[in-house]
Amino acid sequence: MKIALVAPYDFAHPGGVTNHISALERQYTQMGHDVRVIAPASRPIQEFGDRFIPIGRPWPIPSSESIIRVPISLHLAPAIKEVVAREKFELIHLHEPFMPMLCSAVLRFSDAVNVGTFHAAEGKPGYNWGKPISTWLIRRRLHKLHGKIVVSQAALSYHSRYIPGPFEIIPNGVDTERFTDDVEPLEQYLDSKKNILFVSRLEFRKGLNYLLNAFLLVKREMPDVRLIVVGRGTRLRRRYERWVRKVGLEDVVFVGFASYQDLPRYYKTADIFSVPATGRESQGLILLEAMATGTPVVTTSIPGYAGVVDHGEDGLLVPPRNYQELSQALLTLLNDEKLRQQMGARGKVKSKDYDWKVVSRRLMDFYQRTIDRVRGSSSQ
């Protein structure tokens, strides 16, 4: 099958959607399909060779307490038309299909069967930008989207407010061959101290400020514990580092960016993984990465995370923005090695259900059912 995977975001900046597409490209290519990735890119992308087709120059735009990097040009049509005519795709899979400008424009000019995955749980642009024009554009192009996918129940609850169904829930996947407990931990953190790990971009909604406050309480009861902070972010990192110095909090290590290749070793090093996000998370792929390495999780009970973690089984859930309860949950696991091992083992088993091999087969089945339905209706 000739497939296009279309990303709205700058492919030079790793993120949940771009990682999702990269994983699908690998799976589909291994299956023998002919795949192209179409996306804006602020620098050359070498990963896919000539299978990557750059369209549009991305610009950073504040959105939902984060930054998205998307093209804002109104003149993408010639490049899109040329690619569609040349490649003759059988199926185009758009991620955030109504996101301006690239995905929305590709959907407009596509002559293939089109499916879309809606990733966001809330707050992403696309519905509210430029009203009422954005609403009018969505209505005009909705008929060209032949199949709709959401990655979680949380994403379904959000997108179904704006887009009529039906939707099929097919989650993000995790590479359980890379994220496994069969990796070496990082030697510099193997001492008498237990390790709590945070992995995410340093944005307010990821909740690191609550984790730091919780860690301060934890240290008062258990001095031999360390917090390792992995993730991009300059402005907030400086702010957090100043707070750590001000309160005299020891054993907080700010790593900064860690490569995708090194991440499994960080998860393996951790005794507990914790990202106490405050909201706007559709699924929590980082939770699954930690679980795949056998690391128990302490996180918040927001819908996107509660859909992955079973409280008391493979992790602990606490209310968002409550660092006191977060500290108690962390201490519960830090003081109970057997419970950590039990939860870690259960999480590892659960992660197998999200393996990319499983998820890609579900997507391919959805593609075929959608193609058969579109062809059947057009022949009548």
C-alpha positions as a Markdown table, in Angstrom:
| # | Residue | x | y | z |
|---|---|---|---|---|
| 1 | Met | 0.0 | 0.0 | 0.0 |
| 2 | Lys | 1.2 | 3.5 | -0.8 |
| 3 | Ile | 0.8 | 5.5 | 2.4 |
| 4 | Ala | 1.5 | 9.1 | 3.4 |
| 5 | Leu | 1.9 | 10.0 | 7.1 |
| 6 | Val | 1.3 | 13.7 | 7.6 |
| 7 | Ala | 2.5 | 15.6 | 10.6 |
| 8 | Pro | 1.5 | 19.2 | 11.4 |
| 9 | Tyr | 4.5 | 19.9 | 13.6 |
| 10 | Asp | 8.2 | 20.6 | 12.9 |
| 11 | Phe | 9.7 | 17.2 | 12.5 |
| 12 | Ala | 13.1 | 18.6 | 13.7 |
| 13 | His | 11.7 | 18.9 | 17.2 |
| 14 | Pro | 10.9 | 15.6 | 18.8 |
| 15 | Gly | 7.5 | 15.2 | 20.4 |
| 16 | Gly | 4.6 | 12.8 | 20.9 |
| 17 | Val | 3.1 | 13.1 | 17.4 |
| 18 | Thr | 6.5 | 13.1 | 15.5 |
| 19 | Asn | 7.6 | 10.0 | 17.5 |
| 20 | His | 4.3 | 8.3 | 16.8 |
| 21 | Ile | 4.8 | 8.9 | 13.0 |
| 22 | Ser | 8.4 | 7.8 | 13.1 |
| 23 | Ala | 7.4 | 4.5 | 14.8 |
| 24 | Leu | 4.6 | 3.9 | 12.3 |
| 25 | Glu | 6.9 | 4.5 | 9.4 |
| 26 | Arg | 9.3 | 1.9 | 10.7 |
| 27 | Gln | 6.6 | -0.7 | 11.3 |
| 28 | Tyr | 4.9 | -0.1 | 7.9 |
| 29 | Thr | 8.2 | -0.2 | 6.0 |
| 30 | Gln | 9.0 | -3.5 | 7.7 |
| 31 | Met | 5.6 | -4.8 | 6.6 |
| 32 | Gly | 6.5 | -4.0 | 3.0 |
| 33 | His | 4.4 | -0.9 | 2.5 |
| 34 | Asp | 5.6 | 2.1 | 0.5 |
| 35 | Val | 5.6 | 5.0 | 3.0 |
| 36 | Arg | 6.2 | 8.7 | 2.8 |
| 37 | Val | 6.4 | 11.2 | 5.7 |
| 38 | Ile | 5.1 | 14.7 | 4.9 |
| 39 | Ala | 5.9 | 17.4 | 7.5 |
| 40 | Pro | 7.3 | 20.9 | 8.0 |
| 41 | Ala | 11.0 | 20.8 | 9.0 |
| 42 | Ser | 13.3 | 23.6 | 10.3 |
| 43 | Arg | 16.4 | 21.5 | 9.3 |
| 44 | Pro | 17.1 | 18.6 | 7.0 |
| 45 | Ile | 15.7 | 15.2 | 8.2 |
| 46 | Gln | 18.0 | 12.3 | 7.5 |
| 47 | Glu | 16.1 | 9.5 | 9.2 |
| 48 | Phe | 13.9 | 8.5 | 6.3 |
| 49 | Gly | 16.2 | 9.5 | 3.3 |
| 50 | Asp | 14.0 | 10.4 | 0.3 |
| 51 | Arg | 11.0 | 9.0 | 2.0 |
| 52 | Phe | 10.7 | 12.3 | 3.9 |
| 53 | Ile | 8.9 | 15.1 | 2.0 |
| 54 | Pro | 9.3 | 18.6 | 3.7 |
| 55 | Ile | 6.5 | 21.1 | 3.1 |
| 56 | Gly | 6.3 | 24.4 | 4.9 |
| 57 | Arg | 8.5 | 26.5 | 7.2 |
| 58 | Pro | 7.5 | 26.0 | 10.8 |
| 59 | Trp | 7.1 | 28.9 | 13.2 |
| 60 | Pro | 7.0 | 28.7 | 17.1 |
| 61 | Ile | 3.6 | 29.7 | 18.4 |
| 62 | Pro | 2.5 | 29.7 | 22.1 |
| 63 | Ser | -0.4 | 27.3 | 22.7 |
| 64 | Ser | -1.9 | 25.6 | 25.8 |
| 65 | Glu | 1.1 | 26.5 | 28.1 |
| 66 | Ser | 3.4 | 25.0 | 25.5 |
| 67 | Ile | 5.0 | 25.9 | 22.1 |
| 68 | Ile | 3.8 | 24.4 | 18.8 |
| 69 | Arg | 5.9 | 24.8 | 15.7 |
| 70 | Val | 3.7 | 24.8 | 12.6 |
| 71 | Pro | 3.8 | 26.5 | 9.1 |
| 72 | Ile | 1.5 | 29.5 | 8.9 |
| 73 | Ser | 1.9 | 30.2 | 5.2 |
| 74 | Leu | -1.2 | 30.5 | 3.0 |
| 75 | His | 0.8 | 29.4 | 0.0 |
| 76 | Leu | 1.4 | 25.7 | 0.5 |
| 77 | Ala | -1.0 | 24.6 | -2.2 |
| 78 | Pro | 1.4 | 24.3 | -5.1 |
| 79 | Ala | 3.8 | 22.0 | -3.2 |
| 80 | Ile | 1.0 | 19.9 | -1.9 |
| 81 | Lys | -0.7 | 19.5 | -5.3 |
| 82 | Glu | 2.6 | 18.5 | -6.8 |
| 83 | Val | 3.3 | 15.8 | -4.2 |
| 84 | Val | -0.2 | 14.4 | -4.3 |
| 85 | Ala | -0.1 | 14.2 | -8.2 |
| 86 | Arg | 3.4 | 12.6 | -8.2 |
| 87 | Glu | 3.1 | 10.1 | -5.4 |
| 88 | Lys | -0.5 | 8.8 | -6.0 |
| 89 | Phe | -1.1 | 7.7 | -2.5 |
| 90 | Glu | -3.7 | 5.0 | -1.8 |
| 91 | Leu | -4.2 | 6.2 | 1.8 |
| 92 | Ile | -3.2 | 9.5 | 3.6 |
| 93 | His | -3.0 | 9.4 | 7.4 |
| 94 | Leu | -3.2 | 12.9 | 8.8 |
| 95 | His | -2.3 | 13.5 | 12.4 |
| 96 | Glu | -4.4 | 16.3 | 13.9 |
| 97 | Pro | -6.1 | 16.5 | 10.5 |
| 98 | Phe | -7.7 | 20.0 | 11.0 |
| 99 | Met | -4.5 | 21.6 | 12.4 |
| 100 | Pro | -3.5 | 24.7 | 10.3 |
| 101 | Met | -1.9 | 24.9 | 7.9 |
| 102 | Leu | -0.3 | 21.8 | 6.4 |
| 103 | Cys | -2.7 | 19.0 | 7.5 |
| 104 | Ser | -5.8 | 21.0 | 6.7 |
| 105 | Ala | -4.4 | 21.8 | 3.2 |
| 106 | Val | -3.3 | 18.3 | 2.5 |
| 107 | Leu | -6.8 | 17.1 | 3.3 |
| 108 | Arg | -8.3 | 19.7 | 0.9 |
| 109 | Phe | -6.2 | 18.6 | -2.1 |
| 110 | Ser | -6.0 | 14.8 | -1.4 |
| 111 | Asp | -7.6 | 12.4 | -3.8 |
| 112 | Ala | -6.8 | 9.4 | -1.7 |
| 113 | Val | -8.7 | 7.7 | 1.1 |
| 114 | Asn | -8.0 | 9.9 | 4.2 |
| 115 | Val | -7.9 | 8.9 | 7.8 |
| 116 | Gly | -7.0 | 11.2 | 10.7 |
| 117 | Thr | -5.7 | 10.6 | 14.2 |
| 118 | Phe | -6.7 | 13.1 | 16.9 |
| 119 | His | -4.1 | 13.2 | 19.5 |
| 120 | Ala | -4.8 | 16.1 | 21.8 |
| 121 | Ala | -7.0 | 15.8 | 24.9 |
| 122 | Glu | -7.8 | 19.5 | 25.0 |
| 123 | Gly | -6.6 | 23.0 | 24.2 |
| 124 | Lys | -4.8 | 22.5 | 20.9 |
| 125 | Pro | -5.6 | 24.9 | 18.1 |
| 126 | Gly | -7.5 | 24.0 | 15.0 |
| 127 | Tyr | -11.0 | 24.5 | 16.3 |
| 128 | Asn | -10.7 | 27.9 | 17.9 |
| 129 | Trp | -8.2 | 29.6 | 15.6 |
| 130 | Gly | -9.8 | 32.3 | 13.5 |
| 131 | Lys | -13.5 | 31.6 | 14.3 |
| 132 | Pro | -15.9 | 31.6 | 12.5 |
| 133 | Ile | -13.6 | 30.9 | 9.5 |
| 134 | Ser | -12.0 | 27.9 | 11.1 |
| 135 | Thr | -15.4 | 26.3 | 11.8 |
| 136 | Trp | -16.5 | 26.9 | 8.3 |
| 137 | Leu | -13.3 | 25.3 | 6.9 |
| 138 | Ile | -13.7 | 22.2 | 9.1 |
| 139 | Arg | -17.3 | 21.8 | 7.9 |
| 140 | Arg | -16.2 | 22.1 | 4.3 |
| 141 | Arg | -13.5 | 19.5 | 4.6 |
| 142 | Leu | -15.1 | 17.1 | 7.0 |
| 143 | His | -16.6 | 15.0 | 4.2 |
| 144 | Lys | -13.1 | 14.2 | 2.9 |
| 145 | Leu | -12.0 | 12.6 | 6.2 |
| 146 | His | -13.2 | 9.0 | 5.7 |
| 147 | Gly | -12.0 | 7.5 | 9.0 |
| 148 | Lys | -11.4 | 9.1 | 12.4 |
| 149 | Ile | -9.2 | 7.8 | 15.2 |
| 150 | Val | -8.5 | 9.0 | 18.7 |
| 151 | Val | -5.7 | 7.8 | 20.9 |
| 152 | Ser | -7.7 | 7.6 | 24.1 |
| 153 | Gln | -11.0 | 8.1 | 25.8 |
| 154 | Ala | -9.8 | 11.5 | 27.0 |
| 155 | Ala | -9.1 | 12.5 | 23.4 |
| 156 | Leu | -12.5 | 11.2 | 22.3 |
| 157 | Ser | -14.2 | 13.4 | 25.0 |
| 158 | Tyr | -12.5 | 16.5 | 23.7 |
| 159 | His | -12.7 | 16.0 | 19.9 |
| 160 | Ser | -16.3 | 14.7 | 19.9 |
| 161 | Arg | -17.4 | 18.2 | 21.0 |
| 162 | Tyr | -16.4 | 19.6 | 17.7 |
| 163 | Ile | -16.3 | 16.7 | 15.2 |
| 164 | Pro | -19.1 | 14.2 | 14.6 |
| 165 | Gly | -18.2 | 10.5 | 14.9 |
| 166 | Pro | -17.9 | 7.7 | 14.7 |
| 167 | Phe | -14.3 | 7.5 | 16.2 |
| 168 | Glu | -12.2 | 4.4 | 16.8 |
| 169 | Ile | -9.8 | 4.4 | 19.8 |
| 170 | Ile | -6.4 | 3.2 | 18.8 |
| 171 | Pro | -3.7 | 4.3 | 21.3 |
| 172 | Asn | -0.2 | 5.5 | 20.9 |
| 173 | Gly | 2.3 | 2.7 | 21.0 |
| 174 | Val | 5.5 | 2.0 | 22.8 |
| 175 | Asp | 8.7 | 0.4 | 21.5 |
| 176 | Thr | 9.0 | -2.5 | 24.0 |
| 177 | Glu | 12.1 | -3.7 | 22.3 |
| 178 | Arg | 13.9 | -0.5 | 23.1 |
| 179 | Phe | 12.1 | 0.3 | 26.4 |
| 180 | Thr | 12.8 | -2.9 | 28.3 |
| 181 | Asp | 14.3 | -3.8 | 31.7 |
| 182 | Asp | 17.1 | -5.6 | 29.8 |
| 183 | Val | 19.2 | -2.4 | 29.6 |
| 184 | Glu | 22.1 | -1.2 | 31.8 |
| 185 | Pro | 21.2 | 1.5 | 34.3 |
| 186 | Leu | 23.3 | 4.7 | 34.6 |
| 187 | Glu | 26.3 | 4.0 | 36.8 |
| 188 | Gln | 26.6 | 7.5 | 38.2 |
| 189 | Tyr | 23.3 | 7.1 | 40.0 |
| 190 | Leu | 23.9 | 3.7 | 41.4 |
| 191 | Asp | 24.7 | 4.4 | 45.1 |
| 192 | Ser | 22.8 | 4.1 | 48.3 |
| 193 | Lys | 20.2 | 6.6 | 47.2 |
| 194 | Lys | 16.9 | 5.7 | 45.7 |
| 195 | Asn | 16.0 | 7.5 | 42.5 |
| 196 | Ile | 12.8 | 9.3 | 41.4 |
| 197 | Leu | 12.7 | 10.2 | 37.7 |
| 198 | Phe | 10.9 | 12.9 | 35.9 |
| 199 | Val | 10.9 | 12.9 | 32.1 |
| 200 | Ser | 9.1 | 15.5 | 30.1 |
| 201 | Arg | 9.4 | 19.0 | 28.6 |
| 202 | Leu | 9.8 | 21.7 | 31.3 |
| 203 | Glu | 6.4 | 23.3 | 31.0 |
| 204 | Phe | 4.0 | 24.3 | 33.7 |
| 205 | Arg | 1.4 | 21.8 | 32.8 |
| 206 | Lys | 3.9 | 18.9 | 33.3 |
| 207 | Gly | 3.8 | 19.6 | 37.0 |
| 208 | Leu | 7.5 | 19.6 | 37.9 |
| 209 | Asn | 6.9 | 22.4 | 40.4 |
| 210 | Tyr | 4.5 | 20.1 | 42.4 |
| 211 | Leu | 7.0 | 17.3 | 42.2 |
| 212 | Leu | 9.8 | 19.5 | 43.6 |
| 213 | Asn | 7.5 | 20.5 | 46.5 |
| 214 | Ala | 6.7 | 16.9 | 47.1 |
| 215 | Phe | 10.3 | 15.9 | 47.0 |
| 216 | Leu | 11.1 | 18.6 | 49.6 |
| 217 | Leu | 8.7 | 16.8 | 51.9 |
| 218 | Val | 10.1 | 13.4 | 51.0 |
| 219 | Lys | 13.6 | 14.4 | 51.8 |
| 220 | Arg | 12.6 | 15.4 | 55.3 |
| 221 | Glu | 11.6 | 11.8 | 56.0 |
| 222 | Met | 14.0 | 10.0 | 53.7 |
| 223 | Pro | 17.3 | 11.8 | 53.1 |
| 224 | Asp | 18.8 | 9.1 | 50.9 |
| 225 | Val | 16.7 | 9.9 | 47.8 |
| 226 | Arg | 17.5 | 11.7 | 44.6 |
| 227 | Leu | 15.3 | 13.4 | 41.9 |
| 228 | Ile | 16.5 | 13.2 | 38.3 |
| 229 | Val | 14.9 | 15.7 | 36.0 |
| 230 | Val | 15.2 | 14.9 | 32.2 |
| 231 | Gly | 13.7 | 17.2 | 29.6 |
| 232 | Arg | 14.1 | 20.3 | 27.4 |
| 233 | Gly | 13.4 | 23.7 | 28.7 |
| 234 | Thr | 15.6 | 26.7 | 29.5 |
| 235 | Arg | 13.5 | 29.4 | 31.1 |
| 236 | Leu | 11.6 | 27.2 | 33.5 |
| 237 | Arg | 14.8 | 25.2 | 34.3 |
| 238 | Arg | 16.5 | 28.4 | 35.5 |
| 239 | Arg | 13.4 | 29.2 | 37.6 |
| 240 | Tyr | 13.3 | 25.7 | 39.1 |
| 241 | Glu | 17.1 | 25.7 | 39.8 |
| 242 | Arg | 16.8 | 29.1 | 41.6 |
| 243 | Trp | 14.0 | 27.7 | 43.8 |
| 244 | Val | 16.0 | 24.6 | 44.6 |
| 245 | Arg | 18.9 | 26.7 | 45.7 |
| 246 | Lys | 16.7 | 29.1 | 47.7 |
| 247 | Val | 15.1 | 26.3 | 49.8 |
| 248 | Gly | 18.4 | 24.4 | 50.1 |
| 249 | Leu | 17.0 | 21.3 | 48.5 |
| 250 | Glu | 19.8 | 18.8 | 47.8 |
| 251 | Asp | 20.0 | 15.8 | 45.4 |
| 252 | Val | 18.0 | 17.4 | 42.5 |
| 253 | Val | 19.8 | 16.7 | 39.2 |
| 254 | Phe | 18.8 | 18.6 | 36.1 |
| 255 | Val | 20.0 | 16.6 | 33.1 |
| 256 | Gly | 18.4 | 18.6 | 30.3 |
| 257 | Phe | 17.7 | 16.8 | 27.0 |
| 258 | Ala | 18.4 | 13.1 | 26.8 |
| 259 | Ser | 18.4 | 11.2 | 23.5 |
| 260 | Tyr | 15.8 | 8.7 | 22.6 |
| 261 | Gln | 18.6 | 6.1 | 22.7 |
| 262 | Asp | 19.5 | 7.0 | 26.3 |
| 263 | Leu | 16.0 | 7.2 | 27.8 |
| 264 | Pro | 15.6 | 3.5 | 28.5 |
| 265 | Arg | 18.7 | 3.7 | 30.8 |
| 266 | Tyr | 17.2 | 6.5 | 32.7 |
| 267 | Tyr | 13.9 | 4.6 | 33.3 |
| 268 | Lys | 15.9 | 1.5 | 34.3 |
| 269 | Thr | 17.9 | 3.6 | 36.8 |
| 270 | Ala | 14.8 | 4.9 | 38.5 |
| 271 | Asp | 13.1 | 3.3 | 41.5 |
| 272 | Ile | 10.0 | 5.4 | 40.7 |
| 273 | Phe | 8.8 | 7.4 | 37.7 |
| 274 | Ser | 6.7 | 10.5 | 38.3 |
| 275 | Val | 5.3 | 13.2 | 36.1 |
| 276 | Pro | 2.4 | 14.9 | 38.0 |
| 277 | Ala | 0.9 | 16.7 | 35.0 |
| 278 | Thr | -2.0 | 19.0 | 35.7 |
| 279 | Gly | -4.0 | 18.3 | 32.5 |
| 280 | Arg | -4.2 | 18.4 | 28.7 |
| 281 | Glu | -2.6 | 14.9 | 28.4 |
| 282 | Ser | -4.3 | 12.6 | 26.0 |
| 283 | Gln | -2.6 | 9.3 | 26.9 |
| 284 | Gly | 0.7 | 9.4 | 28.7 |
| 285 | Leu | 3.2 | 7.6 | 26.4 |
| 286 | Ile | 6.0 | 8.4 | 28.9 |
| 287 | Leu | 4.1 | 6.4 | 31.5 |
| 288 | Leu | 4.1 | 3.4 | 29.2 |
| 289 | Glu | 7.8 | 3.8 | 28.4 |
| 290 | Ala | 8.5 | 3.6 | 32.2 |
| 291 | Met | 6.1 | 0.7 | 32.7 |
| 292 | Ala | 7.8 | -1.2 | 29.8 |
| 293 | Thr | 11.1 | -1.0 | 31.7 |
| 294 | Gly | 9.5 | -2.4 | 34.9 |
| 295 | Thr | 9.5 | 0.9 | 36.7 |
| 296 | Pro | 6.4 | 1.7 | 38.9 |
| 297 | Val | 4.6 | 5.0 | 38.3 |
| 298 | Val | 3.3 | 7.7 | 40.6 |
| 299 | Thr | 1.3 | 10.3 | 38.6 |
| 300 | Thr | -1.9 | 12.3 | 38.6 |
| 301 | Ser | -5.5 | 11.1 | 38.1 |
| 302 | Ile | -6.1 | 13.3 | 35.0 |
| 303 | Pro | -8.2 | 11.4 | 32.4 |
| 304 | Gly | -5.3 | 10.8 | 30.0 |
| 305 | Tyr | -3.1 | 9.2 | 32.7 |
| 306 | Ala | -5.9 | 7.4 | 34.5 |
| 307 | Gly | -6.7 | 5.6 | 31.3 |
| 308 | Val | -3.2 | 4.0 | 31.3 |
| 309 | Val | -2.5 | 3.5 | 35.0 |
| 310 | Asp | -4.6 | 1.3 | 37.3 |
| 311 | His | -4.4 | 2.8 | 40.8 |
| 312 | Gly | -2.9 | 0.3 | 43.2 |
| 313 | Glu | -2.1 | -2.2 | 40.5 |
| 314 | Asp | 0.7 | -0.9 | 38.3 |
| 315 | Gly | 1.1 | 2.6 | 39.8 |
| 316 | Leu | -0.4 | 5.2 | 42.2 |
| 317 | Leu | -2.6 | 8.1 | 41.2 |
| 318 | Val | -3.0 | 11.3 | 43.1 |
| 319 | Pro | -5.1 | 14.4 | 42.5 |
| 320 | Pro | -3.4 | 17.0 | 40.3 |
| 321 | Arg | -1.8 | 20.0 | 42.0 |
| 322 | Asn | -1.6 | 18.3 | 45.4 |
| 323 | Tyr | 2.0 | 17.9 | 46.4 |
| 324 | Gln | 1.2 | 16.7 | 49.9 |
| 325 | Glu | -0.6 | 13.6 | 48.5 |
| 326 | Leu | 2.1 | 13.2 | 45.9 |
| 327 | Ser | 4.8 | 13.1 | 48.6 |
| 328 | Gln | 2.8 | 10.4 | 50.5 |
| 329 | Ala | 2.4 | 8.3 | 47.4 |
| 330 | Leu | 6.1 | 8.6 | 46.7 |
| 331 | Leu | 7.0 | 7.6 | 50.3 |
| 332 | Thr | 4.6 | 4.7 | 50.1 |
| 333 | Leu | 6.6 | 3.2 | 47.3 |
| 334 | Leu | 10.0 | 4.3 | 48.4 |
| 335 | Asn | 9.4 | 2.4 | 51.7 |
| 336 | Asp | 8.1 | -0.8 | 50.1 |
| 337 | Glu | 10.5 | -2.5 | 47.7 |
| 338 | Lys | 8.1 | -5.5 | 47.3 |
| 339 | Leu | 5.3 | -3.2 | 46.2 |
| 340 | Arg | 7.6 | -1.5 | 43.8 |
| 341 | Gln | 8.6 | -4.8 | 42.2 |
| 342 | Gln | 4.9 | -6.0 | 42.0 |
| 343 | Met | 3.7 | -2.8 | 40.4 |
| 344 | Gly | 6.7 | -2.7 | 38.0 |
| 345 | Ala | 6.0 | -6.3 | 36.9 |
| 346 | Arg | 2.3 | -5.6 | 36.3 |
| 347 | Gly | 3.2 | -2.4 | 34.3 |
| 348 | Lys | 5.6 | -4.3 | 32.1 |
| 349 | Val | 2.9 | -6.9 | 31.3 |
| 350 | Lys | 0.4 | -4.1 | 30.5 |
| 351 | Ser | 2.9 | -2.3 | 28.2 |
| 352 | Lys | 2.8 | -5.3 | 25.8 |
| 353 | Asp | -0.7 | -4.4 | 24.8 |
| 354 | Tyr | 0.6 | -1.1 | 23.6 |
| 355 | Asp | 3.6 | -2.5 | 21.6 |
| 356 | Trp | 3.9 | -0.8 | 18.2 |
| 357 | Lys | 3.6 | -4.2 | 16.5 |
| 358 | Val | 0.2 | -4.5 | 18.0 |
| 359 | Val | -0.9 | -0.9 | 17.4 |
| 360 | Ser | 0.3 | -0.8 | 13.8 |
| 361 | Arg | -1.7 | -4.0 | 13.0 |
| 362 | Arg | -4.8 | -2.4 | 14.5 |
| 363 | Leu | -4.2 | 0.7 | 12.4 |
| 364 | Met | -3.6 | -1.3 | 9.2 |
| 365 | Asp | -6.9 | -3.2 | 9.8 |
| 366 | Phe | -8.7 | 0.2 | 10.3 |
| 367 | Tyr | -7.1 | 1.4 | 7.0 |
| 368 | Gln | -8.4 | -1.6 | 5.1 |
| 369 | Arg | -11.9 | -1.4 | 6.5 |
| 370 | Thr | -12.0 | 2.3 | 5.6 |
| 371 | Ile | -10.7 | 1.7 | 2.1 |
| 372 | Asp | -13.3 | -1.1 | 1.6 |
| 373 | Arg | -16.1 | 1.1 | 2.8 |
| 374 | Val | -15.1 | 4.0 | 0.7 |
| 375 | Arg | -14.7 | 1.9 | -2.4 |
| 376 | Gly | -18.0 | 0.1 | -1.7 |
| 377 | Ser | -19.9 | 3.3 | -1.4 |
| 378 | Ser | -18.4 | 4.8 | -4.5 |
| 379 | Ser | -19.3 | 1.7 | -6.6 |
| 380 | Gln | -22.9 | 1.9 | -5.7 |
